[in-house]
Amino acid sequence: MNWKCTSAAVFANLVNRFGGLDAAAAILESVSSSPVSKSTISRMMNGHIGVTVEAMVAMEDAVGTHPMTGLMFARETRTAQRREDMRALVPA
Protein backbone atom coordinates (compact mmCIF):
# COMPACT_ATOMS: atom_id res chain seq x y z
CA MET A 1 0.00 0.00 0.00
CA ASN A 2 1.26 3.45 -0.87
CA TRP A 3 0.76 5.17 2.47
CA LYS A 4 1.45 8.69 1.19
CA CYS A 5 -1.28 8.46 -1.46
CA THR A 6 -3.64 6.71 0.93
CA SER A 7 -3.19 9.25 3.71
CA ALA A 8 -3.60 12.14 1.24
CA ALA A 9 -6.83 10.66 -0.12
CA VAL A 10 -8.22 9.94 3.34
CA PHE A 11 -7.24 13.42 4.56
CA ALA A 12 -8.81 15.07 1.49
CA ASN A 13 -12.04 13.18 2.11
CA LEU A 14 -12.10 14.26 5.76
CA VAL A 15 -11.43 17.91 4.86
CA ASN A 16 -14.20 17.87 2.24
CA ARG A 17 -16.65 16.17 4.60
CA PHE A 18 -15.91 18.73 7.31
CA GLY A 19 -16.60 21.69 5.05
CA GLY A 20 -13.48 22.46 3.06
CA LEU A 21 -10.24 24.31 3.53
CA ASP A 22 -11.52 27.17 5.70
CA ALA A 23 -13.17 24.82 8.19
CA ALA A 24 -10.15 22.51 8.25
CA ALA A 25 -7.80 25.45 8.81
CA ALA A 26 -9.86 26.55 11.80
CA ILE A 27 -9.76 23.06 13.33
CA LEU A 28 -6.05 22.57 12.68
CA GLU A 29 -5.19 25.99 14.11
CA SER A 30 -7.18 25.16 17.26
CA VAL A 31 -4.97 22.12 17.96
CA SER A 32 -1.69 23.57 16.71
CA SER A 33 0.65 25.99 18.37
CA SER A 34 1.16 27.81 15.08
CA PRO A 35 -1.03 29.05 12.21
CA VAL A 36 -1.97 26.57 9.48
CA SER A 37 -2.42 27.93 5.98
CA LYS A 38 -5.00 26.68 3.51
CA SER A 39 -2.20 26.12 1.00
CA THR A 40 -0.49 23.69 3.40
CA ILE A 41 -3.75 21.80 3.84
CA SER A 42 -4.24 21.74 0.08
CA ARG A 43 -0.73 20.35 -0.45
CA MET A 44 -1.46 17.61 2.12
CA MET A 45 -4.72 16.79 0.35
CA ASN A 46 -2.95 16.53 -3.02
CA GLY A 47 -0.06 14.43 -1.72
CA HIS A 48 2.55 17.11 -2.40
CA ILE A 49 3.60 17.02 1.25
CA GLY A 50 2.94 14.39 3.87
CA VAL A 51 -0.07 14.58 6.14
CA THR A 52 1.06 15.06 9.72
CA VAL A 53 -0.29 12.77 12.42
CA GLU A 54 -1.56 15.83 14.28
CA ALA A 55 -3.53 16.99 11.22
CA MET A 56 -4.98 13.55 10.51
CA VAL A 57 -6.06 12.97 14.12
CA ALA A 58 -7.60 16.45 14.36
CA MET A 59 -9.63 15.94 11.20
CA GLU A 60 -10.72 12.42 12.20
CA ASP A 61 -11.91 13.75 15.56
CA ALA A 62 -13.65 16.74 13.96
CA VAL A 63 -15.55 14.59 11.47
CA GLY A 64 -16.23 11.85 14.01
CA THR A 65 -14.89 8.98 11.96
CA HIS A 66 -11.45 7.41 12.07
CA PRO A 67 -10.58 5.82 8.72
CA MET A 68 -6.78 6.20 8.93
CA THR A 69 -6.71 5.01 12.53
CA GLY A 70 -8.72 1.99 11.38
CA LEU A 71 -6.27 1.28 8.56
CA MET A 72 -3.32 1.49 10.93
CA PHE A 73 -5.02 -0.79 13.46
CA ALA A 74 -5.82 -3.31 10.71
CA ARG A 75 -2.18 -3.22 9.64
CA GLU A 76 -1.03 -4.09 13.17
CA THR A 77 -3.59 -6.89 13.39
CA ARG A 78 -2.38 -8.39 10.08
CA THR A 79 1.25 -8.09 11.18
CA ALA A 80 0.53 -9.84 14.49
CA GLN A 81 -1.29 -12.63 12.63
CA ARG A 82 1.67 -13.11 10.26
CA ARG A 83 4.00 -13.41 13.25
CA GLU A 84 1.78 -16.11 14.72
CA ASP A 85 1.66 -17.90 11.37
CA MET A 86 5.45 -17.87 11.16
CA ARG A 87 5.77 -19.19 14.71
CA ALA A 88 3.52 -22.10 13.80
CA LEU A 89 6.00 -23.13 11.10
CA VAL A 90 8.88 -23.39 13.56
CA PRO A 91 9.03 -26.71 15.46
CA ALA A 92 8.87 -26.33 19.21
N, C-alpha and C positions, 0 to 999 in steps of 0.2 A: 504494500500500500504506500502510495506517495503521500506522506503525512503533511507536507507543505500545501499541496493542492487540496487535500481533504480538509485541513484546518481552515484554509482560506474560504472554501465553499461553505463549510458549516458556519463560520463567522459571518459571511455575507448573508446567509439565510437568517441568522439571528438578528443582525442589524436591520435587515429589511422587515422582518416580523415585528421588531420593536418600534419601527416608525422612521427609519432612515438615518442618515448621517448626523443630523442635528440632535436627534434624540439619543443616539449612541454616544455622541461627544459629551452630552450632558451627564450621562451615566458614567462614562469612563473618567471624566474629570472629577466626579464625586468620590471615586475610589482611588484616584491617583493623587500624588503629591505635586504634580505639575500639570499644566494645561495639555490637552490632547486636541490636535487639529483634525479637522475633517479630512484633510488630505492624507494624514497618517492612517486614519481609519480606512479610507478608500484604498490605499496601497495594500493594507492588510487584506481587505476583501478581494483584491485582484491578485493576490499572491506575489506582489512585487517585494514585499517585506514579510517576515514571519509574524504570525499572530502571537502576541505575548500571552502567557498563562493568565496574567492579571486581567487582560482584556477579554479573553475567552470566558473566564469564570464570571466576570462582571456581567457580560451579555447573557450567559446562560441563566444566571440568577435573575436578571431583569425580565427576561422572557418567561422564565418559570419552567424551562425544559433544559435538559442537560445532555445533548447529543454527543458532544466530544468527550465528556466525562464517561458516558456509556461506552463509547468506542475504546477508550483507554482501559476501562474496567474489563471489557470483553477481551482485550489483548492480553491482559494479565491472566485472566482465566484460561485462555488458550495456551499460554506459555506454561502455566502450572500443570495443565493436563499433559502437555508434551513431555515435561519432566517426569511425570508419573509413568507415562508410556515408555520412556527410555529406561527408567528404573526396572520396569517389568521385564525388560530384555536381558538384564544383567542377572546371572545366577546368584543366589544368596550364598 
